[in-house]
């Protein structure tokens, strides 16, 4: 219970502060957009860059963790695609719903929560999970959407467009740059290290307040059965699948716990932004984000209490 109070409660309290500030009109939609841009383009990339720049190969040499997290994401995404075969449902829409089910909020919620629970020693696990979600899964979904919506689908052009999109994503580029620096074996220059550390320290609290603001502003209605299916896949199926693979793949106990915790996180805002970008229906996505986040207060707290034993 101390782990829940010490690490989980402050994280969800910051989300609540954001929601309350939005409800009282202290911070409006324009602030939400500005905070989101600050986290995505400045604070979180700085945190990821400085973290990867300090890593060694031994820090990330955990294939069991990679297998468990990757399998949990892939199986959940595929299940969502297979379970929604309603006539007339386009591949693009099913790909976005697959993201709703498998896209854990690792960047905005997982990193501050993971750091609070496991400390800096497990930051490599959080970075790996962020890359799997924000690069591999997101990129695969974009390929499906582009291929479905293109007037004359071409796999080569689609992959090129996706590659360009990922190459402009700061959450993908920053850890790659950090990894390249780490490969040199040189420490970061003192001023650069302090600058990135200061900027990265703002990522956690700003991201959590942004989540609260986003949730408070969601008013769209959606089919409750569809939302319930997506939330169940995210909060129940993905953690169970990840747990099964984590039992089969050897890894240190803290990495085992981190894999399970990251799989149990609620849906992130990435699918909603992607739906808006491509002009697809976003009601089910926004409600899945809302309800999975609200319910995760109980499910994540319970999981942390069990792991603490």
N, C-alpha and C positions, 0 to 999 in steps of 0.2 A: 504493500500500500504506500510506503514511503516513496517508491520509485514513481508511482502514479502521481502523487502529490508534488514531488520535487521536479519532475521532468515533463509529465503530460499535461497537468493542470495549467501551468503558465503558458504553454503553447496554445491550447484551446481558449484560454482566457484572452490572449491577444486577438484571436479570430473573433471572439465575442465583443471585444472593444471596437474592432472595425465595424461589425454589424450594428452595434449600438450607435456609433458615430454616424453611420449612414442613415439609420432610422431617425435620429434626432436632427438630421440635416446639417450636422457639423462638417461632414465631408461628402461631397456630391459625386456624381458620375465622372466629372472632369478630373477630380482628384484620384479616383480609382484608376482611370486611364494613365494619369501621370505617374502614380506609384507603380503601376504594373510595368510601364516602360522603364522606370528607374531600376526596378529589380531585374528585369529581363536583360537590359542593355548595359547596366553598370555594376550593380552590387553583386548579383549572383555570378556573372562571368568573372569578376575579380576574385570571389571566393573559390571558384572552380580552378582558376588559373594558378593562384598561389598554392592551392592544395596539391594539384598535380605536379607543380614545379618542385615541390618538396618530397615527392614520392620516389621510391626505388622500385625495381622490378619485383622484389620480394613483397612489397606492400600490396601489389595487385595480383600476385601469383596465387589465385584461389579459383581454379577451374570449377570446383564443386559449387561455389557460390554463383558463378556465372551460369552454370547449367541450371541450377534451381530457379534462379530469377528469370532467366530466358525462357525456360519451359513453362513456368507459371504464366508469363505474359502470352506466349504463343498459344498454349492450350485454351486459355480464357478467351483470347481474341477469336480463335477458330470456333469455339463453342457458341459464342455470340452470333457469328456469321451463320452457323448451321441452324440455330434455334429460331432465327427470324427469316423464314422463307415465304412470307406472305406474297401473294401475287401482286405484281406491279412495283414491288420494292426494289429500287435500283441498287446496284453494287456500291455506288458512292455512299448511299445512306446507310447500308449495312456495314460499310467500312467505318463510318463515323460512330455507329453504335458499338462496333467492335472496340474502338478506342474508349468509348464510355465504360466498357466492361473491364478493360485491361490497362488503361492509362492511369497509373497511380500518381498521386500528387507528390512525387519525389523531390522536385526542386523547391517548391514553395513551402511544403509541410514536412516532407521526409527529412530534409537536411537539418532544419532547426530541431526537430524532434529527435532525430538520430544522434545529433551532437549532444543534446541534453541527456540522453540515456546512456550512450556508449562512449562519449568523449571523442577527442581528435583522433584516437587510434583507429577508429572505424570509419573515418572520413573517406578512405579509398573505396569502401563498400558503397557509400552513398554516391560517390562520383560514378562508379560503374553502373549503378542502378539508374542514375539520371541519364547517362548516355544510352543505356538500353531502351529507356522509355522515350526520351526526347529525340533520339537520333534513329535508332533501328526501327522501333515500332511506329513512330510518327512518319518516318520516311516510307515504310511499307504501306501505310494507310494512304499516303499521298499518291503513291504509284497506282493503287487501286482506283482512287477517286479520279485522277487524271485520265487513266485508261478508259474509265467508264464515261466520263463527260466529254472527252475529245470527239470532235466531229469525224476525224479519221485517225483512229488510234494507231500509234506507232510506239513500240516498246522502247526503241532507241531514243526518240525525242522525249518520251515520258521520263526515262531514267536521267537524261541530261537535265531536264527541268527540275527534277527532284534534287539532283546533285547540286545544282545552283542554289536552290532554296536552302538546303542544309548548309552549304558553304557560307551563307549569309546569316546563319543562326548563331548568335553569340554564345548560346549554351552548348553548342557543339564545337565551335571554333576555339573557345577559351581553354577547355581541358586539353585539346589537341596541342595548342601552343605551349601549355604548361608541361605536357608530356615530352614535347620536343626539347624544352629547356632542361628538364630532368635528365634526358638522355646525354646531355653534355657533361653531367656530373658536377656542374658548377652551382654554387649557392646563388640565390637571387641577390642582386646588389641591395645593400641595407635600405636606402631610401625607397626603392621600388617595392621591397618586401613590406615595409611599414605602410606605404600608400595602399597597396592591394589589401593588406590586412585590415586597415581602417575602413576602406570602402566595402570590403566583403562582410565586415561585421554588421553592416546595415541590412544585409540581405534577409536574415531571419525575421526580425521584427516587422520590417516593411512588407515582406511577403505575406506574413500572417494577417496583418491588418488589411492588406489588399484582398485576401480571401474573404474576410468578413464583409468588406464593402461589396464585393461581387455577389456574395450570397444574398445579402439584404436587398439587392436591386433586382433579383430574379422574380418575375411575376408571370411568366408564361405557363400555360396549362398544357398538360400532355396526358396521354393514355396511361392511367395508373398501372395497368398490367405490364406495359412495356417498361415503364420506369422501375417497377418492382423487379422485373427480370434482370435489368441492367445492374441495379443495386445489389441484388443477390449474387450475381456473377462476380462483382467487384469485391464485396466484403466477405463472401463466404467461399465461393468456388476458387478464386485465385489464391487465397491463403492456403486452402487445403491442397491444391495441386502443387504449390510451391513447397509445402511441408512434405508431401510425398517424395518429391525429387530431392529435397534437402536430406531426408533420411537415407536415401540411396547414395548420395554424393558426399564423400568425406570432406569435412571442413571444421575449423575451430568453432567452439561453442559460441563466441560472440558473433561470428559471421553467420552462423545458423540462426541466431536470434534476429540479426539484422535482416536476413533474407525474408523471414516470416513477417517481421514488422513492416517492411517496405511493401510486401504483397498485400498487407491488410489495410493500407492507406486508402482513403477515399479517392474518387475520380478527380483528376486535376482539370484545370480550365483549358488545356490545350485543345481537346475535341470541340469545345464550344467556339473557340476562335477559328478553328478550321472550318466548322460548319458555316459560320458567318462569312468567312473568306470565299467559300464556294457557293454561297447563296442557298444552302440546304436548310431543311427544317431543323431548328435547334431547340425546340421546346422540350423534347424528351432528354436531350443532353443537359440542358440547364437544370431540369428537375433532378436528374440523376446525380449531378454534382452537388446540388443542395442537400438531397436526402442522404446520400452516402456520407457527406461531411458531417451532418447532424448525427446520424447513427454511429459514425466512427468514434464519436466522443465516448460512447459506451463500449464499443467493440475493441477499439485500440487500448482503452484504459484496462479492460479486462485482460487482454492479451499481455500487456505490460505487467500486470499484477501476477499473472501465471508465470511469465518468464523470470520475474524477480525472485520466485521461490526456488 
